[in-house]
Protein backbone atom coordinates (compact mmCIF):
# COMPACT_ATOMS: atom_id res chain seq x y z
CA UNK A 1 0.00 0.00 0.00
CA UNK A 2 1.43 3.34 -1.01
CA UNK A 3 2.12 5.84 1.74
CA UNK A 4 0.35 9.19 1.43
CA UNK A 5 2.39 12.41 1.50
CA UNK A 6 1.96 14.96 4.25
CA UNK A 7 -0.07 17.40 2.13
CA UNK A 8 -3.67 16.70 1.21
CA UNK A 9 -6.54 18.33 -0.62
CA UNK A 10 -8.76 20.79 1.27
CA UNK A 11 -12.38 19.98 2.05
CA UNK A 12 -13.86 21.88 -0.91
CA UNK A 13 -11.57 20.05 -3.34
CA UNK A 14 -12.43 16.72 -1.71
CA UNK A 15 -16.12 17.32 -2.38
CA UNK A 16 -15.36 18.09 -6.03
CA UNK A 17 -13.26 14.92 -6.27
CA UNK A 18 -16.13 12.85 -4.87
CA UNK A 19 -18.33 14.38 -7.56
CA UNK A 20 -15.69 13.44 -10.13
CA UNK A 21 -15.66 9.83 -9.00
CA UNK A 22 -19.47 9.65 -9.23
CA UNK A 23 -19.28 11.28 -12.66
CA UNK A 24 -16.59 8.83 -13.75
CA UNK A 25 -18.89 5.93 -12.99
CA UNK A 26 -21.63 7.75 -14.88
CA UNK A 27 -19.34 8.29 -17.89
CA UNK A 28 -18.41 4.61 -17.97
CA UNK A 29 -22.07 3.60 -17.72
CA UNK A 30 -23.15 6.13 -20.36
CA UNK A 31 -20.46 5.13 -22.84
CA UNK A 32 -21.18 1.45 -22.27
CA UNK A 33 -24.45 1.99 -24.13
CA UNK A 34 -22.49 2.84 -27.25
CA UNK A 35 -19.00 1.39 -26.75
CA UNK A 36 -18.22 -2.21 -25.84
CA UNK A 37 -15.08 -2.66 -23.74
CA UNK A 38 -12.10 -0.30 -24.27
CA UNK A 39 -12.18 0.63 -20.56
CA UNK A 40 -8.49 1.51 -20.42
CA UNK A 41 -8.73 3.66 -23.54
CA UNK A 42 -11.69 5.59 -22.12
CA UNK A 43 -9.90 6.09 -18.80
CA UNK A 44 -6.77 7.44 -20.52
CA UNK A 45 -8.84 9.82 -22.64
CA UNK A 46 -10.53 11.18 -19.51
CA UNK A 47 -7.16 11.46 -17.74
CA UNK A 48 -5.87 13.49 -20.68
CA UNK A 49 -8.81 15.91 -20.46
CA UNK A 50 -8.44 16.33 -16.68
CA UNK A 51 -4.70 16.96 -17.11
CA UNK A 52 -5.35 19.61 -19.83
CA UNK A 53 -3.48 17.59 -22.44
CA UNK A 54 -3.93 16.22 -25.96
CA UNK A 55 -3.68 12.65 -27.22
CA UNK A 56 -2.86 10.54 -30.25
CA UNK A 57 -5.22 7.61 -30.70
CA UNK A 58 -3.71 4.80 -32.77
CA UNK A 59 -5.64 1.81 -34.02
CA UNK A 60 -6.72 0.04 -37.18
CA UNK A 61 -9.94 1.17 -38.92
CA UNK A 62 -13.28 0.04 -37.54
CA UNK A 63 -12.51 0.17 -33.80
CA UNK A 64 -15.03 2.98 -33.07
CA UNK A 65 -12.41 5.64 -32.37
CA UNK A 66 -14.64 8.43 -33.69
CA UNK A 67 -17.66 7.13 -31.79
CA UNK A 68 -15.67 6.98 -28.54
CA UNK A 69 -14.57 10.60 -28.83
CA UNK A 70 -18.05 11.81 -29.76
CA UNK A 71 -19.66 9.86 -26.91
CA UNK A 72 -17.12 11.19 -24.40
CA UNK A 73 -17.82 14.76 -25.54
CA UNK A 74 -21.54 14.15 -25.04
CA UNK A 75 -21.00 12.76 -21.54
CA UNK A 76 -18.95 15.83 -20.60
CA UNK A 77 -21.36 18.34 -22.25
CA UNK A 78 -18.58 19.53 -24.56
CA UNK A 79 -18.87 20.73 -28.15
CA UNK A 80 -17.41 18.28 -30.67
CA UNK A 81 -15.83 18.86 -34.08
CA UNK A 82 -14.40 16.28 -36.47
CA UNK A 83 -11.76 17.31 -39.02
CA UNK A 84 -10.92 14.80 -41.74
CA UNK A 85 -7.29 15.39 -42.68
CA UNK A 86 -6.52 15.02 -46.38
CA UNK A 87 -3.49 15.93 -48.57
CA UNK A 88 -5.26 19.03 -49.94
CA UNK A 89 -6.38 20.39 -46.55
CA UNK A 90 -5.10 23.94 -45.92
CA UNK A 91 -4.39 25.62 -42.54
CA UNK A 92 -7.30 28.03 -43.08
CA UNK A 93 -9.66 25.07 -43.44
CA UNK A 94 -8.89 24.26 -39.79
CA UNK A 95 -8.36 27.57 -38.05
CA UNK A 96 -10.66 29.77 -40.14
CA UNK A 97 -10.12 32.57 -42.62
CA UNK A 98 -10.85 36.24 -43.19
CA UNK A 99 -13.47 37.25 -45.76
CA UNK A 100 -14.36 40.65 -47.17
CA UNK A 101 -18.03 41.61 -46.89
CA UNK A 102 -19.89 44.66 -48.07
CA UNK A 103 -21.92 46.57 -45.51
CA UNK A 104 -25.32 46.98 -47.15
CA UNK A 105 -26.12 50.10 -45.13
CA UNK A 106 -22.95 52.09 -45.77
CA UNK A 107 -21.59 50.34 -48.82
CA UNK A 108 -18.20 50.01 -47.11
CA UNK A 109 -16.23 46.79 -47.26
CA UNK A 110 -15.39 45.09 -43.99
CA UNK A 111 -13.12 42.21 -43.06
CA UNK A 112 -14.74 39.48 -41.01
CA UNK A 113 -13.11 36.38 -39.51
CA UNK A 114 -14.99 33.16 -40.19
CA UNK A 115 -14.16 30.61 -37.52
CA UNK A 116 -12.99 27.18 -38.57
CA UNK A 117 -13.92 23.79 -37.06
CA UNK A 118 -11.12 24.08 -34.50
CA UNK A 119 -13.34 26.34 -32.38
CA UNK A 120 -14.82 23.53 -30.31
CA UNK A 121 -14.02 21.86 -26.98
CA UNK A 122 -13.17 18.41 -28.36
CA UNK A 123 -11.44 18.16 -31.74
CA UNK A 124 -11.09 14.84 -33.53
CA UNK A 125 -8.17 15.24 -35.95
CA UNK A 126 -8.93 12.17 -38.03
CA UNK A 127 -5.85 10.66 -39.72
CA UNK A 128 -3.60 13.59 -38.89
CA UNK A 129 -0.70 11.98 -40.74
CA UNK A 130 -2.50 12.31 -44.09
CA UNK A 131 -2.03 16.07 -44.37
CA UNK A 132 1.16 18.05 -45.21
CA UNK A 133 3.37 19.45 -42.43
CA UNK A 134 2.12 23.02 -42.99
CA UNK A 135 -1.43 22.03 -42.07
CA UNK A 136 -0.25 19.82 -39.22
CA UNK A 137 1.69 22.79 -37.80
CA UNK A 138 -1.44 24.99 -37.86
CA UNK A 139 -3.25 22.50 -35.63
CA UNK A 140 -0.27 22.02 -33.31
CA UNK A 141 0.13 25.79 -32.84
CA UNK A 142 -3.49 26.05 -31.73
CA UNK A 143 -2.92 23.14 -29.34
CA UNK A 144 0.02 24.86 -27.69
CA UNK A 145 -1.22 28.46 -27.57
CA UNK A 146 -4.96 27.76 -27.19
CA UNK A 147 -5.58 30.55 -29.69
CA UNK A 148 -5.68 31.33 -33.40
CA UNK A 149 -4.11 34.45 -34.91
CA UNK A 150 -5.56 35.87 -38.13
CA UNK A 151 -4.70 39.27 -39.54
CA UNK A 152 -2.85 40.19 -36.37
CA UNK A 153 -5.94 39.54 -34.23
CA UNK A 154 -5.93 36.78 -31.62
CA UNK A 155 -9.00 34.60 -31.30
CA UNK A 156 -9.18 32.58 -28.08
CA UNK A 157 -10.18 28.93 -28.36
CA UNK A 158 -12.93 27.64 -26.06
CA UNK A 159 -11.96 26.11 -22.74
CA UNK A 160 -11.51 23.28 -22.08
CA UNK A 161 -9.76 22.46 -25.36
CA UNK A 162 -8.75 18.91 -26.18
CA UNK A 163 -7.35 17.51 -29.45
CA UNK A 164 -7.54 13.82 -30.18
CA UNK A 165 -5.59 12.88 -33.31
CA UNK A 166 -6.03 9.45 -34.85
CA UNK A 167 -3.44 7.48 -36.82
CA UNK A 168 -3.66 4.27 -38.78
CA UNK A 169 -0.61 2.11 -37.93
CA UNK A 170 -0.88 -0.15 -40.99
CA UNK A 171 -0.92 2.41 -43.82
CA UNK A 172 2.19 4.40 -44.74
CA UNK A 173 1.61 5.27 -48.42
CA UNK A 174 0.48 8.86 -48.95
CA UNK A 175 1.12 9.86 -45.34
CA UNK A 176 3.15 12.60 -43.66
CA UNK A 177 4.31 11.17 -40.32
CA UNK A 178 4.43 13.66 -37.46
CA UNK A 179 8.01 14.68 -36.61
CA UNK A 180 9.23 13.69 -33.17
CA UNK A 181 9.21 17.30 -31.95
CA UNK A 182 5.54 17.66 -32.92
CA UNK A 183 4.58 14.34 -31.35
CA UNK A 184 6.00 15.68 -28.09
CA UNK A 185 3.11 18.21 -28.00
CA UNK A 186 0.73 15.32 -27.37
CA UNK A 187 0.51 14.25 -23.76
CA UNK A 188 -0.46 10.62 -24.46
CA UNK A 189 -0.35 8.11 -27.28
CA UNK A 190 -3.23 5.73 -26.66
CA UNK A 191 -3.30 2.35 -28.41
CA UNK A 192 -6.76 1.00 -29.29
CA UNK A 193 -6.66 -2.83 -29.28
CA UNK A 194 -8.91 -5.33 -31.04
CA UNK A 195 -11.95 -6.42 -28.98
CA UNK A 196 -12.03 -9.80 -27.31
CA UNK A 197 -14.28 -12.61 -28.55
CA UNK A 198 -17.08 -11.79 -26.10
CA UNK A 199 -16.77 -8.05 -26.74
CA UNK A 200 -16.96 -8.53 -30.50
CA UNK A 201 -20.02 -10.77 -30.10
CA UNK A 202 -21.71 -8.00 -28.11
CA UNK A 203 -20.72 -5.48 -30.79
CA UNK A 204 -22.44 -7.63 -33.40
CA UNK A 205 -25.60 -7.68 -31.28
CA UNK A 206 -25.53 -3.91 -30.81
CA UNK A 207 -25.03 -3.28 -34.53
CA UNK A 208 -28.71 -3.91 -35.24
CA UNK A 209 -29.95 -1.97 -32.21
CA UNK A 210 -31.09 1.62 -32.34
CA UNK A 211 -28.29 4.12 -31.74
CA UNK A 212 -28.54 5.99 -28.44
CA UNK A 213 -27.01 9.27 -27.37
CA UNK A 214 -24.81 9.46 -24.27
CA UNK A 215 -26.34 11.47 -21.43
CA UNK A 216 -24.41 14.46 -20.01
CA UNK A 217 -22.73 13.77 -16.68
CA UNK A 218 -20.41 16.74 -16.13
CA UNK A 219 -20.58 20.33 -17.34
CA UNK A 220 -17.94 22.65 -18.75
CA UNK A 221 -17.49 24.50 -15.45
CA UNK A 222 -17.10 21.20 -13.60
CA UNK A 223 -14.31 20.12 -15.93
CA UNK A 224 -12.46 23.43 -15.60
CA UNK A 225 -12.70 23.16 -11.80
CA UNK A 226 -11.41 19.58 -11.85
CA UNK A 227 -8.49 20.58 -14.07
CA UNK A 228 -7.49 23.10 -11.39
CA UNK A 229 -7.82 20.47 -8.66
CA UNK A 230 -5.62 18.03 -10.59
CA UNK A 231 -2.79 20.58 -10.49
CA UNK A 232 -3.11 20.78 -6.68
CA UNK A 233 -2.98 17.04 -5.98
CA UNK A 234 -0.11 16.41 -3.52
CA UNK A 235 2.89 14.42 -4.70
CA UNK A 236 5.81 13.40 -2.50
CA UNK A 237 9.35 14.36 -3.44
CA UNK A 238 10.43 10.75 -3.82
CA UNK A 239 7.63 10.11 -6.35
CA UNK A 240 8.79 13.15 -8.35
CA UNK A 241 12.34 11.80 -8.17
CA UNK A 242 11.10 8.43 -9.42
CA UNK A 243 9.40 10.05 -12.43
CA UNK A 244 12.57 12.08 -13.10
CA UNK A 245 14.66 8.94 -12.90
CA UNK A 246 12.49 7.21 -15.52
CA UNK A 247 12.79 10.17 -17.88
CA UNK A 248 16.46 10.94 -17.32
CA UNK A 249 17.48 7.30 -17.71
CA UNK A 250 16.40 7.46 -21.37
CA UNK A 251 18.72 10.36 -22.30
CA UNK A 252 21.63 8.63 -23.98
CA UNK A 253 24.82 10.66 -23.58
CA UNK A 254 23.19 13.22 -21.25
CA UNK A 255 22.47 11.51 -17.94
CA UNK A 256 25.28 10.49 -15.63
CA UNK A 257 24.47 6.81 -15.94
CA UNK A 258 22.15 5.16 -18.45
CA UNK A 259 21.23 1.44 -18.39
CA UNK A 260 23.01 -0.65 -21.00
CA UNK A 261 19.79 -1.68 -22.75
CA UNK A 262 18.84 1.99 -23.15
CA UNK A 263 22.17 2.77 -24.82
CA UNK A 264 21.60 -0.14 -27.17
CA UNK A 265 17.92 0.45 -28.04
CA UNK A 266 17.34 4.22 -27.72
CA UNK A 267 18.69 7.12 -29.80
CA UNK A 268 16.75 9.98 -28.18
CA UNK A 269 14.97 9.97 -24.85
CA UNK A 270 12.33 11.83 -22.85
CA UNK A 271 12.59 15.59 -22.31
CA UNK A 272 11.30 17.66 -19.36
CA UNK A 273 7.89 18.15 -21.00
CA UNK A 274 7.41 14.39 -21.05
CA UNK A 275 8.26 14.19 -17.35
CA UNK A 276 5.75 16.97 -16.62
CA UNK A 277 3.05 15.06 -18.49
CA UNK A 278 3.98 11.90 -16.61
CA UNK A 279 3.35 13.65 -13.29
CA UNK A 280 0.18 15.48 -14.33
CA UNK A 281 -1.28 12.29 -15.80
CA UNK A 282 -0.45 10.42 -12.59
CA UNK A 283 -2.28 13.11 -10.58
CA UNK A 284 -5.43 12.72 -12.68
CA UNK A 285 -5.24 8.93 -12.46
CA UNK A 286 -4.91 9.09 -8.67
CA UNK A 287 -8.16 11.06 -8.43
CA UNK A 288 -9.98 8.59 -10.66
CA UNK A 289 -8.70 5.79 -8.42
CA UNK A 290 -10.15 7.54 -5.32
CA UNK A 291 -6.81 8.68 -3.93
CA UNK A 292 -5.93 12.26 -2.99
CA UNK A 293 -2.20 11.80 -3.54
CA UNK A 294 0.09 10.38 -6.22
CA UNK A 295 1.67 6.96 -5.75
CA UNK A 296 4.47 5.26 -7.67
CA UNK A 297 1.90 2.93 -9.23
CA UNK A 298 0.29 5.94 -10.93
CA UNK A 299 3.63 6.85 -12.52
CA UNK A 300 4.13 3.27 -13.69
CA UNK A 301 0.62 3.09 -15.14
CA UNK A 302 1.01 6.33 -17.11
CA UNK A 303 4.56 5.69 -18.31
CA UNK A 304 3.78 3.66 -21.48
CA UNK A 305 1.22 6.13 -22.87
CA UNK A 306 3.44 9.13 -22.05
CA UNK A 307 6.73 7.68 -23.25
CA UNK A 308 5.96 5.42 -26.23
CA UNK A 309 5.78 8.26 -28.78
CA UNK A 310 8.71 10.18 -27.29
CA UNK A 311 11.29 7.40 -27.39
CA UNK A 312 13.24 7.32 -30.65
CA UNK A 313 14.49 3.77 -30.94
CA UNK A 314 17.67 2.63 -32.67
CA UNK A 315 18.14 0.39 -35.68
CA UNK A 316 19.24 -2.34 -33.30
CA UNK A 317 15.88 -2.19 -31.50
CA UNK A 318 14.02 -2.31 -34.81
CA UNK A 319 16.07 -5.29 -35.97
CA UNK A 320 15.42 -7.17 -32.73
CA UNK A 321 11.71 -6.35 -32.71
CA UNK A 322 11.97 -4.25 -29.55
CA UNK A 323 9.08 -1.78 -29.19
CA UNK A 324 8.97 1.39 -27.05
CA UNK A 325 6.50 -0.30 -24.70
CA UNK A 326 8.97 -3.13 -24.13
CA UNK A 327 11.70 -0.59 -23.35
CA UNK A 328 9.44 1.25 -20.87
CA UNK A 329 8.54 -2.02 -19.13
CA UNK A 330 12.22 -2.94 -18.83
CA UNK A 331 13.03 0.55 -17.55
CA UNK A 332 10.37 0.34 -14.83
CA UNK A 333 11.71 -3.06 -13.82
CA UNK A 334 15.25 -1.68 -13.40
CA UNK A 335 14.30 1.58 -11.63
CA UNK A 336 14.02 1.44 -7.81
CA UNK A 337 10.59 2.62 -6.69
CA UNK A 338 10.65 2.78 -2.92
CA UNK A 339 11.91 5.84 -1.13
CA UNK A 340 14.52 3.88 0.81
CA UNK A 341 15.71 2.20 -2.39
CA UNK A 342 15.95 5.50 -4.21
CA UNK A 343 17.96 7.22 -1.49
CA UNK A 344 20.38 4.31 -1.25
CA UNK A 345 20.87 3.79 -4.97
CA UNK A 346 24.18 5.16 -6.27
CA UNK A 347 22.68 5.67 -9.73
CA UNK A 348 20.10 8.09 -8.28
CA UNK A 349 22.83 10.03 -6.51
CA UNK A 350 24.74 10.32 -9.79
CA UNK A 351 21.65 11.46 -11.72
CA UNK A 352 20.09 13.81 -9.16
CA UNK A 353 23.26 14.98 -7.46
CA UNK A 354 23.97 15.22 -3.71
CA UNK A 355 21.15 17.68 -3.05
CA UNK A 356 18.55 15.48 -4.75
CA UNK A 357 19.77 12.42 -2.84
CA UNK A 358 19.47 14.30 0.47
CA UNK A 359 15.90 15.38 -0.30
CA UNK A 360 15.02 11.87 -1.36
CA UNK A 361 16.23 10.41 1.94
CA UNK A 362 14.05 12.67 4.07
CA UNK A 363 11.28 10.89 6.01
N, C-alpha and C positions, 0 to 999 in steps of 0.2 A: 504494500500500500504506500503510495507516494505521500511524503510529508508536506503539509501545507506551509507556505511562507508566512512570515509574521504579518504582513499587510493583508487586508481583506477588503471586499467591496462594502460601501456603506449601505444602510438599510434601503434607501430609495433605489439604488442600483440592484439590490437583491430582489426587490419586488418586480423590477423590469425583467430580470433574468428568469424569474419564475414564469412570467408571462411569455418569455421567449420559449421556454421549454414546453409550455402548453401549446404554443403556436407551432413549434417544431413537430409535435405529435399530430397537430391538425394538418400541417403541410404534407406529412407523410401519408396521412389518411386520405387527404384530398387528391394527391397525385396518384395514389394507388388505384383510383377509379379510371385513370387514363393510362398509367405506366405500370407495367408488370416488372417487379424486381428493380434492379439498378439502385439499390439503397445507398451504396457507397458513393455512387456518382452524384446522386441527389444531395447527400450530405456535404460533399466537397463543393458543389455549386453554392449551397447555402453558406458554407464557411467563407467562400470567396466573397460573397455579397456582404456578409457581416464584417469582413476584414477590409472592405473598400478596395477590393482587387479586381482583376480581370482573369479570364481563363481561356485556355485552348482545349477544345473538346475533340479528341481523336477517336475515330471509329469508322468501320466500314459502312457503306450505305445501308439504310433500312433498319437502323437500331433506334429510331424514334428520338434522335437528338433534337430536332426542331420541336417536336411535341413536348419534350421534357422542359425545354427552355420556356416555351409559351405557357405551359401549365404552371411552372414555378412563378412566372410573372403574374399570372392570374391569382395565385395563392397569396402573393405579396402585394396585391393591388397596385402593380407597377405597369406603366405603359410599355408596350412591346413593339419592336420594329425589326423586320428581317431584311437584310441586304444580301442579295445574291451576287457574289463576286464573279466577274467575268473578265476576259482579257481586254475588252473595250470599255470597261468601267473607268470613269474619270473622277478625280478628287471632288469636283463640284457635285457629282451625282450622289455623294455621301454627305458632305458637309452643307451643301446648299450653294446658291449662286445669287448674284445681284442682277436684277432686271430693271430696265428703264420703262417707266409708265408715264402716260400723259394724264395730267390732272384735268378732268373734264370741266371743272369750274373756271380755272385760271388759264388753262392751255399750256401751263409750264410742264416740263418733263422732270420727273423725280426718279431717284434711284431707290429701289426697294429690295431688301434681302429676303429671298425665299428660302425658308429653312429646308434642309435635307432630312432624310430618314434617321440621321444620327441623333436628332433631338427627341430622344425617348429615354426611359429609365433602363430598359434592358434591350441591348442590341445583339442580334444574332448575325454575326459576320460569317455567312455560309460559304465554305470553301475559300477561305482567305488567301490561300496559296495559288489561286487561279487568276489573280489580278496582278498587274505590273507593280514594281516597287514604289513608283510615285503615288499610286492610289493607296497602297498599303501604308505608306508613310503618313498620308492624310488622316487615316483612321487612328494610327498610333499616336499622332500628335494630340488629337482630341482626347485619347485615353489618358495621356500624361497630364495635360493642362486643364482638362475638364472645360474646355472652351473652344470656340471656333472663331477665327479672325478673318473677316472679309472686308476689303476696302478700308483697312485700318481701324475697323470697328470690331470690338470683341463681343461675342455673343455667348453667354454662359449656357452650359449644358445643364439639363435638369439633374437634380440630386434626389436619390442616389443614382449613380451612373455605372453601369456594369456592361462590359463587352464580353461576349462569349463567341469565340472564333472556332469554327469547325475545320477539320482537315481530314482528308481521306488518305490513310496510310498506304494504300495499295496502288494508287495512280500517281505517276510521276511525269507523264508526257503532257506538255502544255501547262506546266505549273511553274510558279515563281516562289520557291521555298523562302520562308522568312529567314533573314540573316540572324545569326546568334544574338547580336546586340538588340534586335527588335523583339526576339522571343523573350528576352530578359524583362520586357515591359509587362509580360503576363505573369501573374502571381502563381498560377497553377497550370499544369498540363494534365488533364483528366482523361484517362483511357476508358472508353466505353466497351465492355466485353460482350461477347455473344451471350444470349440467355441460356439458362439450363434447359433440360428436357421438359421439366414441369412448367417452367416459366413460359417456354415457347408454346406449350399446349394451351396454357391459359390465354396467351396472346391470340392464338387461332380462334378461341372461343369468343374473345372480345371483339374480334374483327367484324363480326356480323351484328354486334350490338350497337345500339344508338350512341353516338358520341355525346359525352357529357362535358360540361364546363367545370373547371375547378373553382371552388368557392373561396372568396377572399378570407384570409386568416389574420394577416397583419396589414397595417397601413403604412404609407410613406413616412409619416412622422415617427411611427414606432421603429422602423428600420434605421432612420437617421439617429434616433436615440440609442439604439442597440449598437450601432457602429461606434458611437462615443464611449459606450460602456466597455466594448471590447478593448479599446486602447487603454483603459484603466485597470484591466485585470492584472492582479499582482503576479509577478514572476520572480523567483529566487535567483540570486546571482549565479549559483552553480548551474541552474538550468540554462541561463543565458550563455555561460561559459561552455556548456555542452553543445548548444547550437552553434556557437562560434567554432568550436573544435571540429564539428562536422564540416562546416563550410571551409575553414582554413586548411583542413587536411586534404582538400582537393586541388589546392593551388600549387601546381608543380613548379618548382624553382623559386617560389615566393616564401612559403612557410618554412620554419626552421627544420621541421622534420615531417616528411610525407611518407605514408606507408608504401611499401615496394609495389603493391598491386596498383596503386594509384599512379605511380610513375610509369608503370608499364601500359596502363589502359586509358589514361586521361591525358589530353593535351592542354585543355583549359578548364579551370574549375569555377567555383561559385564565388561571386562577388558579394560585397556588403548588402546590396539590395536583396539578393537571394536570402541572406541570413535574416534581414528584416522581415521578409515575407514568411520565412519559416517560423519566426516568433509570433507574428500577428495571426497567422493561421492557427498556430497552437493555442493562442488565447481564445479564438472563436470556437475551436473544437472543445476546449475545456468547458465553456459555457453550455454547449450542446450536450455534453456528457454530465451535466449537473454538478460541475465543480467550479469554485470561485477562485481558482488558482491554476497555474500551468504546471504540469508534471512532465517528466522526461518522456513518458509514453506518448504525450501529445506531440512532442518534437519528432519522435520516431515515426508516428503515424502520418505526419505531414511531409516528412522528408522526401519520399518518392515523387509525389506530385509537384513539390517545389523544385526539386533538383534535376529531374529527368530531362528537362528541356534546356537546362543550363550547362550540363556536363558535355563537353566536346570530347568525344572518345577518339582514341588513336586507331591507326590501321591495324595494330596488333589486336585490339579489342574486337574490331570488325571481323578480322580473320578467324578469331577464336569463338565468334558468336556471343561475345559478352555485351549485354545491354546495359544502359544506364541504371535501370532498376536493380540489376544484379550487382553493380558497383556500389549503389547506395546501401543495399542489404549487407554487403561485405563490410562497408565502412561503419555501419551501425554496430555490427558484430565486434569490430576491432576498437571501438571507441568506448572508454570507460564511462559509465552513466551515473554511478553513485557519487555523492559529494566527497566521501572519504577516498574513493578511488581516483577521482579527478585531482584532488589536492596532493595525493601521493605519487601521481604518475609523472615521471620525468619529461615525457613528451609534452604534457600540458604546460609544465614550467618553461620549456623551451619555446612553445608557441605563444603563450600569454605573457611570459616574462615574470620576474619576481613579484611585481605588484599584483598581477592577476592571480598568481598562485596563493599569495597571502589572503586575498579576498575570498578565494575559493575555499580556503581552509577554515573560514570563520564559521562558528556554530549557527 
